[in-house]
Amino acid sequence: MDFLSDFLTRFVAQLQSPTLGFLIGGIVVASLGSRLSIPDAAYKFIVFMLLMKVGLTGGQGIRDSNLAEILLPALFAVAMGILIVFIGRYTLCALPKVKVEDGIATAGLFGAVSGSTLAAALTILETQGVSYEPWAAALYPFMDIPALVTAIVLASIYTKKQRDTPVESLSEQRVTADGYTNERRNERRITARGYPKRDTAGKRVKIWPIVKESLQGSALSALLLGLALGLLTRPESVYESFYSPLFRGLLSVLMLVMGMEAAARLGELRKVGQWYAIYAFVAPLLHGFIAFGLGMIAHYITGFSLGGVAILAVIAASSSDISGPPTLRAGIPSANPSAYIGSSTAVGTPVAIALGIPIFVGLAQALGG
């Protein structure tokens, strides 16, 4: 009972944090029809600054840490990225009126990581005085890339099966009244569904182009650049005088932008049905609790901090808002962006930030006493 009371007290306190307040403020302002807007160039600069700071922190942490401590949390991050996609493949894709490619792309986006959500979690952990390993932010790419690769591979396998599976038996090759054989009619039906004609030679799914596309994405590039600089150089002076002081102010502006974006995307989400909204609400919390459980295993085996456990849970609860959409747009072109981007931006990200972060940080605090 004391544990539950302590958790609820901490949860309510975190809901009043400036980070979450700016997110809710953005949603309210946009819902009221305000014309307030942040220039796209300013938004991109803010994202770059935040991810560079996160990367620099992680790089310096890796430089000063024992690599053996990183191994198990990194393996769990990889496992979560893959698992999240399979969960979506066999839950969301099985629901009525959900196109399989759309469901897989949505699961891929929810398996990938949001840099802004990660930044928000780090800020709240620091504000609440919860300690965590500086290298914990480096778990980002270990979850992000496997999720995107898995989603694109699963979608490619599915579409190939659709091309190679005729609607009617190909053994019946009689000519129909419209002058086509059954095989030709099957190809016409498959093409009408949005799939290309059958390719009897087939094509292998190439993994490296997907990984390359992810690594070249703006968000992951900024984070990896920061990691490399923190690991290989001595950026402490510029870190302390420039990146660290600006971090929370820039994050508050980013949360405002994300709140306005969430409200704007609600219209897109309505176009693809209520199942996506339900999935986008439930999935972040489900993924986060699974990751929290894996993090606790690492905590007991390797001494992974409870703050680190919360970070693993938060990145599992997040859904990519920067690098993921263009990667999936290129890798699964038949998927509807309104489905996966609308689900992530309109529901998934607000749930991860407004509910996921307070829940998982509160659990870490309560378990830590």
NORSULDA-V774451 format. One line per field, one symbol per residue. phi: phi as a letter, one per 30 degrees, with the letter a starting at -180 (. if undefined). burial: I if it has 16 or more other C-alpha atoms within 10 Angstrom, else O. A space follows every 10 residues. Layout:
phi = ???
burial = ???
This chain:
phi = .ddddddddd dddddcdeed dddddddddd ddidcebcee dddddddedd dddddddddd dddccddddd ededdddddd eddedddddc beddddicde dddddddddd ddccdddddd ddddddddic dadededdde ddcddedddd dddddddddd ddddcddbdd dccdddddjc dedddddddd dddjcdddcd dibddcdeed dddddddedd ddddddeddd dcbbdedddd cbddddeddd dddddddddd dddddedddd dcjddddded ddeedddddd dddddddddd dciedddded deddddddbd cbddeddddd dbddddeddd ddddddbede ddddcddedd ddddddddi
burial = OOOOOIIIOI IOOIIOIIII IIIIIIIIII OOOOOOOOOO OOIOOIIIII IIIIIIIIII IIIOOOOOII OIIIOIIIII IIIIIIIIIO OIIOOOOIII IIIIIIIIII IIIIIIIIII IIIIIOOIOI OIIIIIIIII IIIIIIIIII IIIIIIOOII OIIIOIOOOO OOOOOOOOOO OIIIIIIOOI OOOOIIIIOO OOOOOOOOOI OOIIIOIIII IIIIIIIIII IOOOIOOOIO OOIOOOIIOI IIIIIIIIII IIIIIIOIII OIOOIIIOII IIIIIIIIII IIOIIIIIIO OOOIIIIIII IIIIIIIIII IIIIIOIIIO IIOIIIIIII IIIIIIIIII IIIIIIIIII IIIIIIOOO
